[in-house]
């Protein structure tokens, strides 16, 4: 049961990671974010990216907040897995 939970957390984080990457890549193509996929990704990804954009300034046309958001997502995933494993070992 524990392996399924850890696998699910890993899979969900990878899917969300790929969604963020896809959303970033859509900004390279004109009007791509106005498509159905672009709007769907915006609804799913923008709430997560918004706090990072508030605190991390963009440098000209380069926005580093998604990079920091991806690093933070990886830290959260690793921390969550570590907490679950710690609790499972204590039981």
mmCIF file as gemmi writes it, N, C-alpha and C atoms, coordinates in Angstrom:
data_model
loop_
_atom_site.group_PDB
_atom_site.id
_atom_site.type_symbol
_atom_site.label_atom_id
_atom_site.label_alt_id
_atom_site.label_comp_id
_atom_site.label_asym_id
_atom_site.label_entity_id
_atom_site.label_seq_id
_atom_site.pdbx_PDB_ins_code
_atom_site.Cartn_x
_atom_site.Cartn_y
_atom_site.Cartn_z
_atom_site.occupancy
_atom_site.B_iso_or_equiv
_atom_site.pdbx_formal_charge
_atom_site.auth_seq_id
_atom_site.auth_asym_id
_atom_site.pdbx_PDB_model_num
ATOM 1 N N . UNK Axp A 1 ? 0.819 -1.198 0 1 0 ? 1 A 1
ATOM 2 C CA . UNK Axp A 1 ? 0 0 0 1 0 ? 1 A 1
ATOM 3 C C . UNK Axp A 1 ? 0.863 1.263 0 1 0 ? 1 A 1
ATOM 4 N N . UNK Axp A 2 ? 1.937 1.223 0.77 1 0 ? 2 A 1
ATOM 5 C CA . UNK Axp A 2 ? 2.818 2.377 0.861 1 0 ? 2 A 1
ATOM 6 C C . UNK Axp A 2 ? 3.492 2.663 -0.478 1 0 ? 2 A 1
ATOM 7 N N . UNK Axp A 3 ? 3.88 1.601 -1.171 1 0 ? 3 A 1
ATOM 8 C CA . UNK Axp A 3 ? 4.513 1.788 -2.48 1 0 ? 3 A 1
ATOM 9 C C . UNK Axp A 3 ? 3.576 2.448 -3.479 1 0 ? 3 A 1
ATOM 10 N N . UNK Axp A 4 ? 2.289 2.113 -3.417 1 0 ? 4 A 1
ATOM 11 C CA . UNK Axp A 4 ? 1.316 2.73 -4.31 1 0 ? 4 A 1
ATOM 12 C C . UNK Axp A 4 ? 1.181 4.215 -4.025 1 0 ? 4 A 1
ATOM 13 N N . UNK Axp A 5 ? 1.173 4.575 -2.749 1 0 ? 5 A 1
ATOM 14 C CA . UNK Axp A 5 ? 1.076 5.985 -2.368 1 0 ? 5 A 1
ATOM 15 C C . UNK Axp A 5 ? 2.297 6.764 -2.846 1 0 ? 5 A 1
ATOM 16 N N . UNK Axp A 6 ? 3.482 6.209 -2.63 1 0 ? 6 A 1
ATOM 17 C CA . UNK Axp A 6 ? 4.703 6.879 -3.058 1 0 ? 6 A 1
ATOM 18 C C . UNK Axp A 6 ? 4.776 6.984 -4.583 1 0 ? 6 A 1
ATOM 19 N N . UNK Axp A 7 ? 4.349 5.946 -5.266 1 0 ? 7 A 1
ATOM 20 C CA . UNK Axp A 7 ? 4.324 5.962 -6.727 1 0 ? 7 A 1
ATOM 21 C C . UNK Axp A 7 ? 3.331 7.002 -7.238 1 0 ? 7 A 1
ATOM 22 N N . UNK Axp A 8 ? 2.182 7.103 -6.592 1 0 ? 8 A 1
ATOM 23 C CA . UNK Axp A 8 ? 1.168 8.089 -6.993 1 0 ? 8 A 1
ATOM 24 C C . UNK Axp A 8 ? 1.684 9.509 -6.795 1 0 ? 8 A 1
ATOM 25 N N . UNK Axp A 9 ? 2.335 9.766 -5.679 1 0 ? 9 A 1
ATOM 26 C CA . UNK Axp A 9 ? 2.895 11.093 -5.432 1 0 ? 9 A 1
ATOM 27 C C . UNK Axp A 9 ? 3.948 11.424 -6.474 1 0 ? 9 A 1
ATOM 28 N N . UNK Axp A 10 ? 4.807 10.474 -6.772 1 0 ? 10 A 1
ATOM 29 C CA . UNK Axp A 10 ? 5.846 10.689 -7.775 1 0 ? 10 A 1
ATOM 30 C C . UNK Axp A 10 ? 5.235 10.93 -9.154 1 0 ? 10 A 1
ATOM 31 N N . UNK Axp A 11 ? 4.248 10.146 -9.514 1 0 ? 11 A 1
ATOM 32 C CA . UNK Axp A 11 ? 3.612 10.285 -10.82 1 0 ? 11 A 1
ATOM 33 C C . UNK Axp A 11 ? 2.894 11.628 -10.949 1 0 ? 11 A 1
ATOM 34 N N . UNK Axp A 12 ? 2.143 12.011 -9.921 1 0 ? 12 A 1
ATOM 35 C CA . UNK Axp A 12 ? 1.425 13.278 -9.968 1 0 ? 12 A 1
ATOM 36 C C . UNK Axp A 12 ? 2.379 14.465 -10.057 1 0 ? 12 A 1
ATOM 37 N N . UNK Axp A 13 ? 3.493 14.389 -9.348 1 0 ? 13 A 1
ATOM 38 C CA . UNK Axp A 13 ? 4.453 15.488 -9.418 1 0 ? 13 A 1
ATOM 39 C C . UNK Axp A 13 ? 5.095 15.56 -10.798 1 0 ? 13 A 1
ATOM 40 N N . UNK Axp A 14 ? 5.359 14.417 -11.406 1 0 ? 14 A 1
ATOM 41 C CA . UNK Axp A 14 ? 5.93 14.409 -12.758 1 0 ? 14 A 1
ATOM 42 C C . UNK Axp A 14 ? 4.943 14.959 -13.786 1 0 ? 14 A 1
ATOM 43 N N . UNK Axp A 15 ? 3.68 14.611 -13.644 1 0 ? 15 A 1
ATOM 44 C CA . UNK Axp A 15 ? 2.655 15.12 -14.563 1 0 ? 15 A 1
ATOM 45 C C . UNK Axp A 15 ? 2.54 16.635 -14.424 1 0 ? 15 A 1
ATOM 46 N N . UNK Axp A 16 ? 2.513 17.131 -13.178 1 0 ? 16 A 1
ATOM 47 C CA . UNK Axp A 16 ? 2.399 18.574 -12.966 1 0 ? 16 A 1
ATOM 48 C C . UNK Axp A 16 ? 3.657 19.284 -13.459 1 0 ? 16 A 1
ATOM 49 N N . UNK Axp A 17 ? 4.812 18.679 -13.271 1 0 ? 17 A 1
ATOM 50 C CA . UNK Axp A 17 ? 6.073 19.207 -13.773 1 0 ? 17 A 1
ATOM 51 C C . UNK Axp A 17 ? 5.996 19.366 -15.294 1 0 ? 17 A 1
ATOM 52 N N . UNK Axp A 18 ? 5.505 18.349 -15.975 1 0 ? 18 A 1
ATOM 53 C CA . UNK Axp A 18 ? 5.369 18.396 -17.431 1 0 ? 18 A 1
ATOM 54 C C . UNK Axp A 18 ? 4.343 19.437 -17.864 1 0 ? 18 A 1
ATOM 55 N N . UNK Axp A 19 ? 3.283 19.612 -17.084 1 0 ? 19 A 1
ATOM 56 C CA . UNK Axp A 19 ? 2.288 20.635 -17.395 1 0 ? 19 A 1
ATOM 57 C C . UNK Axp A 19 ? 2.903 22.026 -17.304 1 0 ? 19 A 1
ATOM 58 N N . UNK Axp A 20 ? 3.728 22.26 -16.31 1 0 ? 20 A 1
ATOM 59 C CA . UNK Axp A 20 ? 4.396 23.556 -16.177 1 0 ? 20 A 1
ATOM 60 C C . UNK Axp A 20 ? 5.34 23.786 -17.351 1 0 ? 20 A 1
ATOM 61 N N . UNK Axp A 21 ? 6.108 22.772 -17.708 1 0 ? 21 A 1
ATOM 62 C CA . UNK Axp A 21 ? 7.02 22.885 -18.849 1 0 ? 21 A 1
ATOM 63 C C . UNK Axp A 21 ? 6.235 23.18 -20.129 1 0 ? 21 A 1
ATOM 64 N N . UNK Axp A 22 ? 5.137 22.478 -20.343 1 0 ? 22 A 1
ATOM 65 C CA . UNK Axp A 22 ? 4.32 22.707 -21.533 1 0 ? 22 A 1
ATOM 66 C C . UNK Axp A 22 ? 3.759 24.124 -21.545 1 0 ? 22 A 1
ATOM 67 N N . UNK Axp A 23 ? 3.339 24.608 -20.398 1 0 ? 23 A 1
ATOM 68 C CA . UNK Axp A 23 ? 2.802 25.969 -20.303 1 0 ? 23 A 1
ATOM 69 C C . UNK Axp A 23 ? 3.882 26.995 -20.619 1 0 ? 23 A 1
ATOM 70 N N . UNK Axp A 24 ? 5.087 26.748 -20.15 1 0 ? 24 A 1
ATOM 71 C CA . UNK Axp A 24 ? 6.207 27.643 -20.461 1 0 ? 24 A 1
ATOM 72 C C . UNK Axp A 24 ? 6.493 27.627 -21.962 1 0 ? 24 A 1
ATOM 73 N N . UNK Axp A 25 ? 6.51 26.46 -22.558 1 0 ? 25 A 1
ATOM 74 C CA . UNK Axp A 25 ? 6.802 26.344 -23.987 1 0 ? 25 A 1
ATOM 75 C C . UNK Axp A 25 ? 5.726 27.002 -24.851 1 0 ? 25 A 1
ATOM 76 N N . UNK Axp A 26 ? 4.485 27.026 -24.355 1 0 ? 26 A 1
ATOM 77 C CA . UNK Axp A 26 ? 3.418 27.67 -25.115 1 0 ? 26 A 1
ATOM 78 C C . UNK Axp A 26 ? 3.658 29.163 -25.28 1 0 ? 26 A 1
ATOM 79 N N . UNK Axp A 27 ? 4.401 29.76 -24.358 1 0 ? 27 A 1
ATOM 80 C CA . UNK Axp A 27 ? 4.662 31.2 -24.454 1 0 ? 27 A 1
ATOM 81 C C . UNK Axp A 27 ? 5.596 31.517 -25.613 1 0 ? 27 A 1
ATOM 82 N N . UNK Axp A 28 ? 6.263 30.546 -26.161 1 0 ? 28 A 1
ATOM 83 C CA . UNK Axp A 28 ? 7.184 30.766 -27.278 1 0 ? 28 A 1
ATOM 84 C C . UNK Axp A 28 ? 6.459 30.88 -28.618 1 0 ? 28 A 1
ATOM 85 N N . UNK Axp A 29 ? 5.214 30.435 -28.663 1 0 ? 29 A 1
ATOM 86 C CA . UNK Axp A 29 ? 4.46 30.429 -29.91 1 0 ? 29 A 1
ATOM 87 C C . UNK Axp A 29 ? 3.326 31.447 -29.837 1 0 ? 29 A 1
ATOM 88 N N . UNK Axp A 30 ? 3.165 32.238 -30.884 1 0 ? 30 A 1
ATOM 89 C CA . UNK Axp A 30 ? 2.114 33.259 -30.852 1 0 ? 30 A 1
ATOM 90 C C . UNK Axp A 30 ? 0.721 32.638 -30.753 1 0 ? 30 A 1
ATOM 91 N N . UNK Axp A 31 ? -0.086 33.203 -29.893 1 0 ? 31 A 1
ATOM 92 C CA . UNK Axp A 31 ? -1.488 32.813 -29.685 1 0 ? 31 A 1
ATOM 93 C C . UNK Axp A 31 ? -1.668 31.378 -29.219 1 0 ? 31 A 1
ATOM 94 N N . UNK Axp A 32 ? -0.621 30.717 -28.779 1 0 ? 32 A 1
ATOM 95 C CA . UNK Axp A 32 ? -0.758 29.326 -28.325 1 0 ? 32 A 1
ATOM 96 C C . UNK Axp A 32 ? -1.48 29.257 -26.982 1 0 ? 32 A 1
ATOM 97 N N . UNK Axp A 33 ? -1.297 30.269 -26.15 1 0 ? 33 A 1
ATOM 98 C CA . UNK Axp A 33 ? -1.967 30.253 -24.846 1 0 ? 33 A 1
ATOM 99 C C . UNK Axp A 33 ? -3.459 30.541 -24.953 1 0 ? 33 A 1
ATOM 100 N N . UNK Axp A 34 ? -3.904 31.035 -26.092 1 0 ? 34 A 1
ATOM 101 C CA . UNK Axp A 34 ? -5.334 31.28 -26.29 1 0 ? 34 A 1
ATOM 102 C C . UNK Axp A 34 ? -6.056 30.033 -26.799 1 0 ? 34 A 1
ATOM 103 N N . UNK Axp A 35 ? -5.318 28.981 -27.107 1 0 ? 35 A 1
ATOM 104 C CA . UNK Axp A 35 ? -5.942 27.741 -27.561 1 0 ? 35 A 1
ATOM 105 C C . UNK Axp A 35 ? -6.593 27.031 -26.374 1 0 ? 35 A 1
ATOM 106 N N . UNK Axp A 36 ? -7.336 25.983 -26.673 1 0 ? 36 A 1
ATOM 107 C CA . UNK Axp A 36 ? -8.004 25.233 -25.605 1 0 ? 36 A 1
ATOM 108 C C . UNK Axp A 36 ? -6.995 24.642 -24.624 1 0 ? 36 A 1
ATOM 109 N N . UNK Axp A 37 ? -5.923 24.059 -25.153 1 0 ? 37 A 1
ATOM 110 C CA . UNK Axp A 37 ? -4.882 23.463 -24.3 1 0 ? 37 A 1
ATOM 111 C C . UNK Axp A 37 ? -4.203 24.544 -23.473 1 0 ? 37 A 1
ATOM 112 N N . UNK Axp A 38 ? -3.916 25.683 -24.087 1 0 ? 38 A 1
ATOM 113 C CA . UNK Axp A 38 ? -3.281 26.784 -23.378 1 0 ? 38 A 1
ATOM 114 C C . UNK Axp A 38 ? -4.141 27.305 -22.241 1 0 ? 38 A 1
ATOM 115 N N . UNK Axp A 39 ? -5.427 27.438 -22.477 1 0 ? 39 A 1
ATOM 116 C CA . UNK Axp A 39 ? -6.337 27.907 -21.431 1 0 ? 39 A 1
ATOM 117 C C . UNK Axp A 39 ? -6.488 26.878 -20.315 1 0 ? 39 A 1
ATOM 118 N N . UNK Axp A 40 ? -6.535 25.606 -20.686 1 0 ? 40 A 1
ATOM 119 C CA . UNK Axp A 40 ? -6.629 24.549 -19.682 1 0 ? 40 A 1
ATOM 120 C C . UNK Axp A 40 ? -5.38 24.523 -18.81 1 0 ? 40 A 1
ATOM 121 N N . UNK Axp A 41 ? -4.211 24.598 -19.446 1 0 ? 41 A 1
ATOM 122 C CA . UNK Axp A 41 ? -2.973 24.619 -18.672 1 0 ? 41 A 1
ATOM 123 C C . UNK Axp A 41 ? -2.884 25.863 -17.798 1 0 ? 41 A 1
ATOM 124 N N . UNK Axp A 42 ? -3.367 26.993 -18.303 1 0 ? 42 A 1
ATOM 125 C CA . UNK Axp A 42 ? -3.342 28.226 -17.514 1 0 ? 42 A 1
ATOM 126 C C . UNK Axp A 42 ? -4.187 28.082 -16.25 1 0 ? 42 A 1
ATOM 127 N N . UNK Axp A 43 ? -5.352 27.455 -16.374 1 0 ? 43 A 1
ATOM 128 C CA . UNK Axp A 43 ? -6.218 27.259 -15.205 1 0 ? 43 A 1
ATOM 129 C C . UNK Axp A 43 ? -5.578 26.335 -14.17 1 0 ? 43 A 1
ATOM 130 N N . UNK Axp A 44 ? -4.781 25.387 -14.63 1 0 ? 44 A 1
ATOM 131 C CA . UNK Axp A 44 ? -4.176 24.424 -13.718 1 0 ? 44 A 1
ATOM 132 C C . UNK Axp A 44 ? -2.827 24.877 -13.169 1 0 ? 44 A 1
ATOM 133 N N . UNK Axp A 45 ? -2.088 25.665 -13.943 1 0 ? 45 A 1
ATOM 134 C CA . UNK Axp A 45 ? -0.71 26 -13.58 1 0 ? 45 A 1
ATOM 135 C C . UNK Axp A 45 ? -0.573 27.398 -12.983 1 0 ? 45 A 1
ATOM 136 N N . UNK Axp A 46 ? -1.344 28.356 -13.481 1 0 ? 46 A 1
ATOM 137 C CA . UNK Axp A 46 ? -1.202 29.746 -13.012 1 0 ? 46 A 1
ATOM 138 C C . UNK Axp A 46 ? -1.419 29.919 -11.508 1 0 ? 46 A 1
ATOM 139 N N . UNK Axp A 47 ? -2.368 29.229 -10.872 1 0 ? 47 A 1
ATOM 140 C CA . UNK Axp A 47 ? -2.487 29.403 -9.419 1 0 ? 47 A 1
ATOM 141 C C . UNK Axp A 47 ? -1.222 29.007 -8.652 1 0 ? 47 A 1
ATOM 142 N N . UNK Axp A 48 ? -0.486 28.058 -9.169 1 0 ? 48 A 1
ATOM 143 C CA . UNK Axp A 48 ? 0.765 27.655 -8.534 1 0 ? 48 A 1
ATOM 144 C C . UNK Axp A 48 ? 1.894 28.637 -8.844 1 0 ? 48 A 1
ATOM 145 N N . UNK Axp A 49 ? 1.927 29.142 -10.077 1 0 ? 49 A 1
ATOM 146 C CA . UNK Axp A 49 ? 3.003 30.047 -10.476 1 0 ? 49 A 1
ATOM 147 C C . UNK Axp A 49 ? 2.823 31.471 -9.949 1 0 ? 49 A 1
ATOM 148 N N . UNK Axp A 50 ? 1.595 31.881 -9.661 1 0 ? 50 A 1
ATOM 149 C CA . UNK Axp A 50 ? 1.318 33.266 -9.26 1 0 ? 50 A 1
ATOM 150 C C . UNK Axp A 50 ? 2.117 33.721 -8.038 1 0 ? 50 A 1
ATOM 151 N N . UNK Axp A 51 ? 2.195 32.942 -6.96 1 0 ? 51 A 1
ATOM 152 C CA . UNK Axp A 51 ? 2.991 33.414 -5.808 1 0 ? 51 A 1
ATOM 153 C C . UNK Axp A 51 ? 4.47 33.591 -6.141 1 0 ? 51 A 1
ATOM 154 N N . UNK Axp A 52 ? 4.998 32.762 -6.998 1 0 ? 52 A 1
ATOM 155 C CA . UNK Axp A 52 ? 6.403 32.883 -7.382 1 0 ? 52 A 1
ATOM 156 C C . UNK Axp A 52 ? 6.625 34.134 -8.232 1 0 ? 52 A 1
ATOM 157 N N . UNK Axp A 53 ? 5.669 34.447 -9.079 1 0 ? 53 A 1
ATOM 158 C CA . UNK Axp A 53 ? 5.784 35.64 -9.922 1 0 ? 53 A 1
ATOM 159 C C . UNK Axp A 53 ? 5.699 36.917 -9.096 1 0 ? 53 A 1
ATOM 160 N N . UNK Axp A 54 ? 4.998 36.864 -7.975 1 0 ? 54 A 1
ATOM 161 C CA . UNK Axp A 54 ? 4.891 38.036 -7.108 1 0 ? 54 A 1
ATOM 162 C C . UNK Axp A 54 ? 6.221 38.39 -6.465 1 0 ? 54 A 1
ATOM 163 N N . UNK Axp A 55 ? 7.019 37.389 -6.118 1 0 ? 55 A 1
ATOM 164 C CA . UNK Axp A 55 ? 8.241 37.616 -5.366 1 0 ? 55 A 1
ATOM 165 C C . UNK Axp A 55 ? 9.514 37.605 -6.208 1 0 ? 55 A 1
ATOM 166 N N . UNK Axp A 56 ? 9.466 37.009 -7.379 1 0 ? 56 A 1
ATOM 167 C CA . UNK Axp A 56 ? 10.666 36.904 -8.208 1 0 ? 56 A 1
ATOM 168 C C . UNK Axp A 56 ? 10.494 37.817 -9.419 1 0 ? 56 A 1
ATOM 169 N N . UNK Axp A 57 ? 11.321 38.848 -9.52 1 0 ? 57 A 1
ATOM 170 C CA . UNK Axp A 57 ? 11.166 39.768 -10.658 1 0 ? 57 A 1
ATOM 171 C C . UNK Axp A 57 ? 11.662 39.132 -11.955 1 0 ? 57 A 1
ATOM 172 N N . UNK Axp A 58 ? 11.07 39.562 -13.054 1 0 ? 58 A 1
ATOM 173 C CA . UNK Axp A 58 ? 11.544 39.087 -14.354 1 0 ? 58 A 1
ATOM 174 C C . UNK Axp A 58 ? 12.679 39.987 -14.823 1 0 ? 58 A 1
ATOM 175 N N . UNK Axp A 59 ? 13.582 39.403 -15.549 1 0 ? 59 A 1
ATOM 176 C CA . UNK Axp A 59 ? 14.726 40.131 -16.072 1 0 ? 59 A 1
ATOM 177 C C . UNK Axp A 59 ? 14.498 40.381 -17.554 1 0 ? 59 A 1
ATOM 178 N N . UNK Axp A 60 ? 13.906 41.517 -17.872 1 0 ? 60 A 1
ATOM 179 C CA . UNK Axp A 60 ? 13.558 41.806 -19.259 1 0 ? 60 A 1
ATOM 180 C C . UNK Axp A 60 ? 12.462 40.875 -19.726 1 0 ? 60 A 1
ATOM 181 N N . UNK Axp A 61 ? 12.755 40.087 -20.735 1 0 ? 61 A 1
ATOM 182 C CA . UNK Axp A 61 ? 11.756 39.141 -21.25 1 0 ? 61 A 1
ATOM 183 C C . UNK Axp A 61 ? 11.906 37.758 -20.618 1 0 ? 61 A 1
ATOM 184 N N . UNK Axp A 62 ? 12.884 37.605 -19.735 1 0 ? 62 A 1
ATOM 185 C CA . UNK Axp A 62 ? 13.139 36.301 -19.117 1 0 ? 62 A 1
ATOM 186 C C . UNK Axp A 62 ? 12.445 36.243 -17.763 1 0 ? 62 A 1
ATOM 187 N N . UNK Axp A 63 ? 11.576 35.269 -17.601 1 0 ? 63 A 1
ATOM 188 C CA . UNK Axp A 63 ? 10.855 35.064 -16.353 1 0 ? 63 A 1
ATOM 189 C C . UNK Axp A 63 ? 11.42 33.813 -15.681 1 0 ? 63 A 1
ATOM 190 N N . UNK Axp A 64 ? 12.089 34.005 -14.555 1 0 ? 64 A 1
ATOM 191 C CA . UNK Axp A 64 ? 12.709 32.881 -13.85 1 0 ? 64 A 1
ATOM 192 C C . UNK Axp A 64 ? 11.785 32.231 -12.818 1 0 ? 64 A 1
ATOM 193 N N . UNK Axp A 65 ? 10.61 32.796 -12.613 1 0 ? 65 A 1
ATOM 194 C CA . UNK Axp A 65 ? 9.716 32.237 -11.593 1 0 ? 65 A 1
ATOM 195 C C . UNK Axp A 65 ? 9.295 30.798 -11.883 1 0 ? 65 A 1
ATOM 196 N N . UNK Axp A 66 ? 9.062 30.373 -13.129 1 0 ? 66 A 1
ATOM 197 C CA . UNK Axp A 66 ? 8.735 28.957 -13.342 1 0 ? 66 A 1
ATOM 198 C C . UNK Axp A 66 ? 9.88 28.015 -12.97 1 0 ? 66 A 1
ATOM 199 N N . UNK Axp A 67 ? 11.102 28.455 -13.161 1 0 ? 67 A 1
ATOM 200 C CA . UNK Axp A 67 ? 12.248 27.614 -12.787 1 0 ? 67 A 1
ATOM 201 C C . UNK Axp A 67 ? 12.264 27.415 -11.275 1 0 ? 67 A 1
ATOM 202 N N . UNK Axp A 68 ? 12.059 28.5 -10.536 1 0 ? 68 A 1
ATOM 203 C CA . UNK Axp A 68 ? 12.013 28.406 -9.071 1 0 ? 68 A 1
ATOM 204 C C . UNK Axp A 68 ? 10.815 27.568 -8.638 1 0 ? 68 A 1
ATOM 205 N N . UNK Axp A 69 ? 9.695 27.713 -9.337 1 0 ? 69 A 1
ATOM 206 C CA . UNK Axp A 69 ? 8.502 26.922 -9.013 1 0 ? 69 A 1
ATOM 207 C C . UNK Axp A 69 ? 8.745 25.436 -9.235 1 0 ? 69 A 1
ATOM 208 N N . UNK Axp A 70 ? 9.471 25.087 -10.283 1 0 ? 70 A 1
ATOM 209 C CA . UNK Axp A 70 ? 9.792 23.677 -10.542 1 0 ? 70 A 1
ATOM 210 C C . UNK Axp A 70 ? 10.729 23.124 -9.47 1 0 ? 70 A 1
ATOM 211 N N . UNK Axp A 71 ? 11.691 23.924 -9.053 1 0 ? 71 A 1
ATOM 212 C CA . UNK Axp A 71 ? 12.601 23.493 -7.979 1 0 ? 71 A 1
ATOM 213 C C . UNK Axp A 71 ? 11.815 23.31 -6.68 1 0 ? 71 A 1
ATOM 214 N N . UNK Axp A 72 ? 10.903 24.238 -6.397 1 0 ? 72 A 1
ATOM 215 C CA . UNK Axp A 72 ? 10.09 24.134 -5.185 1 0 ? 72 A 1
ATOM 216 C C . UNK Axp A 72 ? 9.19 22.895 -5.233 1 0 ? 72 A 1
ATOM 217 N N . UNK Axp A 73 ? 8.643 22.6 -6.406 1 0 ? 73 A 1
ATOM 218 C CA . UNK Axp A 73 ? 7.808 21.404 -6.556 1 0 ? 73 A 1
ATOM 219 C C . UNK Axp A 73 ? 8.61 20.143 -6.256 1 0 ? 73 A 1
ATOM 220 N N . UNK Axp A 74 ? 9.846 20.109 -6.716 1 0 ? 74 A 1
ATOM 221 C CA . UNK Axp A 74 ? 10.698 18.964 -6.452 1 0 ? 74 A 1
ATOM 222 C C . UNK Axp A 74 ? 11.007 18.841 -4.952 1 0 ? 74 A 1
ATOM 223 N N . UNK Axp A 75 ? 11.268 19.976 -4.294 1 0 ? 75 A 1
ATOM 224 C CA . UNK Axp A 75 ? 11.517 19.944 -2.849 1 0 ? 75 A 1
ATOM 225 C C . UNK Axp A 75 ? 10.295 19.472 -2.077 1 0 ? 75 A 1
ATOM 226 N N . UNK Axp A 76 ? 9.124 19.937 -2.476 1 0 ? 76 A 1
ATOM 227 C CA . UNK Axp A 76 ? 7.887 19.531 -1.797 1 0 ? 76 A 1
ATOM 228 C C . UNK Axp A 76 ? 7.65 18.034 -1.979 1 0 ? 76 A 1
ATOM 229 N N . UNK Axp A 77 ? 7.862 17.547 -3.189 1 0 ? 77 A 1
ATOM 230 C CA . UNK Axp A 77 ? 7.684 16.106 -3.447 1 0 ? 77 A 1
ATOM 231 C C . UNK Axp A 77 ? 8.644 15.284 -2.597 1 0 ? 77 A 1
ATOM 232 N N . UNK Axp A 78 ? 9.905 15.692 -2.577 1 0 ? 78 A 1
ATOM 233 C CA . UNK Axp A 78 ? 10.915 14.961 -1.802 1 0 ? 78 A 1
ATOM 234 C C . UNK Axp A 78 ? 10.597 15.011 -0.315 1 0 ? 78 A 1
ATOM 235 N N . UNK Axp A 79 ? 10.193 16.172 0.159 1 0 ? 79 A 1
ATOM 236 C CA . UNK Axp A 79 ? 9.837 16.312 1.57 1 0 ? 79 A 1
ATOM 237 C C . UNK Axp A 79 ? 8.623 15.489 1.947 1 0 ? 79 A 1
ATOM 238 N N . UNK Axp A 80 ? 7.627 15.49 1.095 1 0 ? 80 A 1
ATOM 239 C CA . UNK Axp A 80 ? 6.416 14.711 1.357 1 0 ? 80 A 1
ATOM 240 C C . UNK Axp A 80 ? 6.716 13.219 1.403 1 0 ? 80 A 1
ATOM 241 N N . UNK Axp A 81 ? 7.527 12.755 0.486 1 0 ? 81 A 1
ATOM 242 C CA . UNK Axp A 81 ? 7.906 11.341 0.486 1 0 ? 81 A 1
ATOM 243 C C . UNK Axp A 81 ? 8.712 11.005 1.739 1 0 ? 81 A 1
ATOM 244 N N . UNK Axp A 82 ? 9.606 11.908 2.146 1 0 ? 82 A 1
ATOM 245 C CA . UNK Axp A 82 ? 10.401 11.666 3.347 1 0 ? 82 A 1
ATOM 246 C C . UNK Axp A 82 ? 9.529 11.605 4.591 1 0 ? 82 A 1
ATOM 247 N N . UNK Axp A 83 ? 8.543 12.488 4.68 1 0 ? 83 A 1
ATOM 248 C CA . UNK Axp A 83 ? 7.632 12.481 5.835 1 0 ? 83 A 1
ATOM 249 C C . UNK Axp A 83 ? 6.806 11.203 5.854 1 0 ? 83 A 1
ATOM 250 N N . UNK Axp A 84 ? 6.309 10.785 4.714 1 0 ? 84 A 1
ATOM 251 C CA . UNK Axp A 84 ? 5.51 9.554 4.648 1 0 ? 84 A 1
ATOM 252 C C . UNK Axp A 84 ? 6.353 8.35 5.043 1 0 ? 84 A 1
ATOM 253 N N . UNK Axp A 85 ? 7.58 8.289 4.548 1 0 ? 85 A 1
ATOM 254 C CA . UNK Axp A 85 ? 8.454 7.171 4.921 1 0 ? 85 A 1
ATOM 255 C C . UNK Axp A 85 ? 8.81 7.205 6.405 1 0 ? 85 A 1
ATOM 256 N N . UNK Axp A 86 ? 9.005 8.4 6.952 1 0 ? 86 A 1
ATOM 257 C CA . UNK Axp A 86 ? 9.311 8.505 8.38 1 0 ? 86 A 1
ATOM 258 C C . UNK Axp A 86 ? 8.124 8.021 9.22 1 0 ? 86 A 1
ATOM 259 N N . UNK Axp A 87 ? 6.937 8.44 8.843 1 0 ? 87 A 1
ATOM 260 C CA . UNK Axp A 87 ? 5.742 8.013 9.592 1 0 ? 87 A 1
ATOM 261 C C . UNK Axp A 87 ? 5.534 6.512 9.446 1 0 ? 87 A 1
ATOM 262 N N . UNK Axp A 88 ? 5.76 5.981 8.239 1 0 ? 88 A 1
ATOM 263 C CA . UNK Axp A 88 ? 5.573 4.542 8.022 1 0 ? 88 A 1
ATOM 264 C C . UNK Axp A 88 ? 6.576 3.723 8.829 1 0 ? 88 A 1
ATOM 265 N N . UNK Axp A 89 ? 7.796 4.225 8.994 1 0 ? 89 A 1
ATOM 266 C CA . UNK Axp A 89 ? 8.781 3.497 9.768 1 0 ? 89 A 1
ATOM 267 C C . UNK Axp A 89 ? 8.507 3.563 11.263 1 0 ? 89 A 1
ATOM 268 N N . UNK Axp A 90 ? 7.791 4.608 11.692 1 0 ? 90 A 1
ATOM 269 C CA . UNK Axp A 90 ? 7.48 4.744 13.11 1 0 ? 90 A 1
ATOM 270 C C . UNK Axp A 90 ? 6.32 3.847 13.53 1 0 ? 90 A 1
ATOM 271 N N . UNK Axp A 91 ? 5.517 3.419 12.563 1 0 ? 91 A 1
ATOM 272 C CA . UNK Axp A 91 ? 4.347 2.575 12.902 1 0 ? 91 A 1
ATOM 273 C C . UNK Axp A 91 ? 4.733 1.145 13.13 1 0 ? 91 A 1
